[in-house]
Amino acid sequence: MSTVLSPHLQLLIDALEPDSRPRDLAHQLLAALNDPARARSLWSQLSTTLNELSWIPPDNVRAAVTAIDDSLGDRPDLRAMIAPLSERASGSAAAELEQQEQIQFAAILHALVLRSNQVLPPGKGILSLLARPRSADQYADNPIAARVADTVTRAFFDSIAETFSTSDTVAHVARLNQLYHDLHAAFTDVLPPQIPEMATLAAPIASSHPPLETARDDLKALLNACRRRCAPARDATIDGLLRTLADVTNSLAQAVTNTIRGTLKLAEDMRHDMLAFASSKWREADVKLWLRAEAIVHEKAAILSLTDPESARKVWDQWLSTQPERDSTLEHWVSRLLIAVGQNTPVQIQLKPDLAENMPPEKHVLPPQFALCIGDLVRIQNLVQALVVVAALLALIPNRQETTEASSASHGDRLWSLLSSEIDPGSTPSPEQHTTLADLEAELLRVNPQADRNAINRILRYEDPVFALLQKRVLAALEASVPSAVQRYRARRGAAPLRLITGRGRGTRQDDPAASDNIPVDVPVVKGLEDEVLRRRLASTAEDVSRIVLWITDVWGAQVLNGS
């Protein structure tokens, strides 16, 4: 249990007032997670105390509070009956695979929250994921594939029935354990994880009783649990499966096989019913809030699976030590982050602190808190350089101030289009589609045939004084505007609760800022980037940086907001 709940509880501790009774209880709870009875008692005390104080959990803590309450609320601690997955894993290979899956899942949630417009089909929202077609309909337009799938499925279950028809109980147990694993996976997020039936599916089958009789009893219990929670339309299916188990004229081997197959189909139907209900009742804003809360918990847990909290804190402190302090912790680390973004080397992560305390990390190296933001930050690096490149090239157009605004914008738009296709390609470009220096040179010569080719080549080099000056101005504008924008957004977002402390019930408020992808940023006009296209792109880049900064504050809380 400690493996599962520790990240959630640490998130809660970070959100509580220092030196307060709730935080003291939370620390005691963290230390007592391996003692289920004491952990439940402490959680009951902590929940009562927080409710008496009318404490409202921040957005990034709500999912964590719900997860803790689901495990330690007023119910038997059935999770303690099951060994944690890390303890059941056979060797380091299984543990490494589990870690990879955890990180991949967190990365998917991260992308859906921060880059949904890039990972979803055009015109689709997060809610469309809930309304996806049923897997049974995937062969609707391909009858041949449907027949092949049906044949393979039938052959699979025929082989199971054949195994169960033998007298080899060892083979029965091995096959049933595999099928129980499949059933557990199928009913995850369909049935509550704490109910005894899910605990049974997750645990190995006892060898002290006849395996098929044990399976029959377990399946009956599982189907009755489904009846208590399914839509009325599924009752007839459940009755039919229960009759199959009770029909003594059939062999027990065939009855168990047919029931398992039907129960797997039932899990798919129940999942579809739940998604259909959610997609009809939830708003897009509701789904975004829920997804953001889930992503926060999973991202922190995934990163802490790569390192430990103490190491992460030490790397963070070493990283900040190279930058003079600012008026606030947020301004301090945003300033340091923009130094990394301004480097010509792609940013990368350092998981462990340097042994030599007097050797700070290189400027492009970031602490583990940014591990899942690396792709976003490399994109920001490219956007900053694209802004500088376009500004530098436009500066080579003579009498630009005398041209019409539309003409000037068209020059900037064409140059930006050449570069943005490399930053956010609509599809994977072929080698012939890559933008080269020659493409930019040709576009500028088209506008200004008298332009000096050597001047074009020179001004696009990192070491060129004009390039360096423009980049410095862009980064300064971001540093001046991003922290204040994030602080204003956080202040506006914290107006009202979305969920009570216990997590029971789902309330929403109108126009919740956290459900919006837009963070208004007031970016000052930058000398050399006065063109409308550049002002617009700089403002968009500032919003992208603000979203990343806000995300880091949501995931890591007090550590990045006040250094505690």
N, C-alpha and C positions, 0 to 999 in steps of 0.2 A: 504493500500500500504506500509506503514512503516514496518508492520510485515514481508512482503515478501522481501523488498529491504534492510532492515537494515544490515543483515549479509553480503550481497554482497558489500554494500557501505563501511562497516567497513574494509573489506578485501582490498578494493581499497585505503582507507585512510592510512592503515598500510604500503602500498607500495610506497606512495608518500613522497617526501622530506619534512622533518620537516620545519616549518616556511616558506613554499613556498606558492605562490598564488594558485596553484592547490589544495594543501591540505586545505587551508582556504576555497576555494569554496566547496570542498567536505564536510567539516564540516558544512557549511551553508546548503548544500543540505540535509545532514542527519537530520538537525533540521527542515527542511521544507518539509519533506516527506508527512506530513498530509495536505499540501497545494499543490494540483496537478499542478496548473498553475505556481506557483513559482518554484516548483521542476523541471518542464520541462525547465523553463528559465535558472535555475542554471546549469542543466545538459548540456544545449546547450553551455553555457559559458565555462564550464569545459572541454567539448569535444574539443571545438575550441582552448582553451589554450594548452591542451595537444598535439593536432596535430601540433600547431605552434612550440612547443618545441621538436617535433619529439620524444615524450616519448613512450617507448616501454613497454607494460605491462609485468611483470614477468609471468612465466608459471602458477603460482597458482592464478593469478588475471584475466586471460583472460576470463574464463567463467563468472566471476562476472561482468566484464565490459560489456559482451554481454547481460547478464540478465538486467542490469541497462538500457542499450541502448534500449533493446526491450520494456521496460516499459515506458521510458521517452524520447525516440527519437521523431522525428518530425511526430507525429501522435496523434490522440485524446487519452486521458487517459481513456480508456474504463474500466480499472480495477477498477477505482473509482466508477463505477456504481454498482459494486458487493461488498457486504459486505465481508470482509475477513472471511475465514473459521472459525477462532478462535472466531469471533463475532457471526457467525451463529450457532456455536455448542451449543447444548442444554445441559448445565450443565457441571460439571467438568468431568464426565465420558467420554463424547464425546471428550473433550479437551485432556484427558489422552490417549484415543485411538489414536487420531491424533499424539500425541507426540511419542507413541510407534511405529506407522507406520513410522514416520520420522526417528527415530533412527534405526529401522530395515533396512530401505532402505539405509541409510548411511552406515550401517555395511556391507550390501551386496556389495555396491560399493567399500568399503574399502578392503574387501576380494578379490575382482576381481583385484584390483590394486596391492596389496601387496602379495597375495598368490594365484595368478591365477593358478599356477601349481598344487595346492592342491585342488582347488574347481572346476576346469574344468576337463572333462574326459581326459584320457591320449592321448597325441598327438593333442589335440584341443587348439586353440587359442581364443582370445577375439573375433576375427572376426567371428568365428563359431556361436556366439550368434546371429549375424545378419542374418545368413543363416539358422536359425532353420526352421523346417517344419511348414507348415500352420496348424492351429488347425483343419481345415476341413479335413486334411489328417490323423488325429490321429486315425480314425476308419477304415482306409483303409484295414487293415488285420483282422478286427473284424466286420463283417456285422451285427451281432446280436446287438452289442453295438451301431452301427450306427442307426439301426432301433429304438432302445430304446431312443436314444438321439433325433431323429427326432420326435418321438411320444410325448416326454415330451415338446419339443419346440413348437410343434403344439398346444398342450393342453394349454400351457402358453399364447400364443397369442389368442387362442379362448376365454379364460377367459377375456382377455383385451377387445376383440371385444364385448363380452357380457356386460361388464361393460359400455362401451361407448354407447351401444344400449339403455341403460336406460335413463330416464330423470333426473337422480340424478347428477346435475352439481358439487356438492361437491365431489362425488366419482370420477367424471371425472378429476377434478383438482388434487385430491390426486394421482390418477394413473398416470396422465401426469407428475406430478412433479417427480415421481419415474423414469419414462421413460426418461425424460429430463436429470436426473442425470446419467442414463446409457449411453445416447447418448454423454453427455459431457465427461464421462470417456473414451468412445470408440474413440472419436476424439482428446483426449489429445495427443499431440506430432504428430498428423496427420494434424490438422489445427492450425494456429497461435493462441495463447491464447488471443491476443488483438482484434481479429475481432468481430464485433457486434454479429454475429451468435453464437459464443462461450459464449459471455456475456449473451445472451438470454437463452441458455441452463443452465447456472449456476444460473440464478435468478428464484425466484418463479413465477409461472404463474399468471398474473393479473386476478382477479375475476370479473372485470368490463365488460368483453366481453365473448361471448359464448366460452367455453374452446376448443371445437373441431375446431371451425373456427380459433381460435388463433393458435392452433397446425398446422392446414393446412398451414397457412401463414408462420409460423416459419419453417416448414419443407421445403417449397418451397425455402425460403431464404437459408437454410442450404445446400440444394442440389445444388443451384446455386453457393454457395461458394465452394462446392466440385468440381464442373465442372471447375472452374477457376484454380484449383490446381492439379487435378487428371491426370493420364495418359490417352491418347486418347482412350485406350481400354475400359475405364470405362464410356465413354460418352453414349453408348447405354443403359447401366444400369440406368444411371441418367435420360435419356429421358423416359425410361419406368416407373420409379417411379413418375416423374412429370405428366405423362399421367394418372397414377392411381389417383393422387390427383385431376386432372382436369376432370375426368370421372364422370359426374353427374348422370349416370345411376346406379352407385354403391352408397350404403349408405355411408355417411360421416364417420360413425363409423368404417366401414370395411376398407374404403380407408385409414384413418389415421393409423389404426392398421397395414395394409399390408405395408404401406410406412415406418413406424418405423422399422418393421422387416427387410425390404429391406435395409434401411439406415444403420442399425447396421451391416449388412453383407457387405455393401459398405465400411464402416470404416475399417473392417478387411481386405478387398481386397486392399484398399489404403495403409494401414500399411504394408502389405506384399510387395506391389510394391516398397515402399520406402526402406524397408530393402533389397530387392533384388537389387535395384539400388546401395545402399550404399555398400553392400557386393561385388558388381562387380567393383566398382570404388575405394573404399578405400583400403589402405594397412593396414596390421596389426599394423604398427607403428602409422598410423593416428588414428585408433580406440583407441589405448592405450593412446595417448595424449589427445584425446577428453574425454575418460573415466576418466583419472586422473584429468582433470580440473573440471569435474562434481563432482567427489568424494570429492575434496577439499572443494568446496562450501557447499555441503550437510553435510560433517562431521563437519565443524565449526558451521553451523546452528544447527545441532542436539545437539552438546555439549552445545551450549549456550541456548538451550531450557531447559537444566537441571540446569543451573546456569546462572549467569549474568556476563558480561565482567569484572566488577570490582572485583567480588568475585573470578573469575578465576585468575585474575592477583595477588590478595592478596595471594591466596593459592600457586601460583607459587613462589612468593617472599619468603614466609615462608619456602617453600620446599628448595629453594636454600640457605637460610640463614645459614643452618647447614654445608655448604661446603665452604672451603676457595676459594677465587676467583682465577681464572686462567687468562692466557693471553687474552683469548677471552670469550665472553658470551657462545658461542657454546661449547668450551672446559669445561667451568664451569658446564653447566647443563648435559653434557654427562657424566662427572665424577660423578655427583650426581645420574644420572640414573643408572650407573653401580653399585653404592653402593646398590641401591634397587634390581637390578638384582642379586647381590651376596648374598642376604639374603636367608635363608632357608624357609622363609614363602612366599607364593605366593603374588605377588604384588597386590595392590588394590588401588582404587581411593578415594580421598577425594574431595567432591564437594564444601564445604563451608570452609572459613578460620576459624582457631581456635580463639575463643574469647580471650583467654589468649595469648597475643603476644609472651610471653617468653616460650611458650610450643611448640617447633617445632614438626612436624609430625614424626611418627615412620619411621624407615629407609626403610621399604618396602612399604610405602604409597606414592602415586604419585598424582600430581595435575590433574584437570579435562582435561587438554589438551591431556592426554594420554588415555582418557576413551575408545576409540574404538581400542586402541593398546594393551589392557590388555591381550587378547589371544596371541598376537604375543610375548609379553614380558614374559609371563609365559613359552612359548615355549623356549625362549632364556634362561631362568633360568634352564630349564631341559637340554638344550644342554650344558650349562656350567658345570652342575653337571655331565653329562655323560662324558664329556671330562676329568674331574678330576677323576672320577671312573675308566675309562679305563687306564689313566696314572698311577694311584695308583696300579692297579692290574698288569699292565705290569712291574712295578718296582719290583714286587715279583718274577718275573721269573729270575732265576740265569743265569749268563753268557749271558744275552740277547744281549750284544754288540757283542758277538762272533757268534751269529746265523746269518744265511743269511738274507739279506734284505727281500726276499720273505717270509721266514718263520716268521720273525718278523711282517711283514705286515699282514700275515694271522691270527696271534694271535690277533692283534688289530682289524682286520676286523670282526672276529667272536664275540669278546666282544662288539664291537660297534653295530653290527647287533642286538644283544640281547637287547641293551638299546634303539636303535633308533626305534625299533618296538613299543615301548611304547610312544615315542615322536611324531612320525608321522606314526600311524598305517594305513596300506593300507585299512583296513576295521575295523569295530568295533570288537575288539577281545573278545573272550569268556573268562570267568573267568579262564579256564584252560590254556589260552595262555599268561597270564601276566608273565612278567619276574620277578623272585624273586631273593633274595640274594643267595638262594641255586643254581639257574641256573648259576650265575656268579662264585660261588665257584666251581661248578662242572667243568666248562670250564677251570678254572685256574688249578684245580687238574689234569685235563686231560693232560695239558701241563707240569705241574710240580707236579708229585705225592708226592714229599716230602714237598710240601708247608704246612705251619702251618695254620690250620683252624682258630685258634684264631687270628693270624696276619691278615688273610683276613677279618674277621669280624671287627677287630679293625680299620683297615686302611680305611674302608668304612663309618666310622662314621664322622659326621660333626665336632665333637670336636677333632678328631684326628689331631695332629700337621702336619702330612704329607698331609692329605686331605686339611686342611686349607691353608698350604703353596702353594700347587698346584693351589687351587682356586684363591688365591691372585695373583699368577703369570699370570693366564689366564685373570683375570679382568684387570691387569696392561697392558697386551699386547693389549687388546681391547681399553683401554683408550688411549694408545699411538698411535694407528693406525686409529681409527674410525673418530675422528674430522677432521684430515688432509685429509682423503679420501673423506669425504663429502664436504669439502671446495674445493678440486680439481674438484670434479664432478660438483658442482654448478658453478664454474668458466667456465668450459668447456661447460656446458649446456646453459649458458646465452649468446651465441654467436650471435644469430639472432632471429628476431621475427617470430612467427607463424601466427599472426593475427593483422590486423590494429586495431587502438584504438576503432573504432566503432563496430568492430566485423563482418563487412560485408565482405564476401569473405573468402575463405579458402585456404591459402597458406601453403606449407610445405617446409621443407628443407631436404636435404639428410642426412640420418644417424643421426637423431636428438638423442642426448644422453638421453633425457627425455623419449624416447620411449623404451629404453633398460632397462631390469631388472637387469643388471649387474653393480655393482659399484666396480671397482678395489680397493682392499685394500692391502697395503703392511704390512703384519703382521710379526713382528720379531720372530725369533726362540725362543721358550720358554724352559727353562731348565726343563727337566722332561717330555716334550712333543715333543721330537725329532723324534719319529717314524713318518714315512711318513703318515700313516693313521691319526694320531693326528694332524700333520701339516695341512693336507688337510681339516680336519673337523674344525679346529680352524679358518682357512681362510674362510670357508663357513659360520661359525657362525659370524665372523666379517662382512661379507657382509650382513647378515641378520640384524645385529644391525645397520649397516650403512643405510640400506633401511628404517628402522623405524625412525632413526634420520633425514634423508632427508625428510621423509614424514611429520614429526612434523614441520620442518622448512618451508615446502611448505604450510601447513595448517595455521600456526600461524604467519608466516612472521617476521616482525620487533620485535615483543614481545620476540621471542626466539633467535633472531640473534644478537640484540644489546640492548635488555632490555627495549626498548621504547614502 
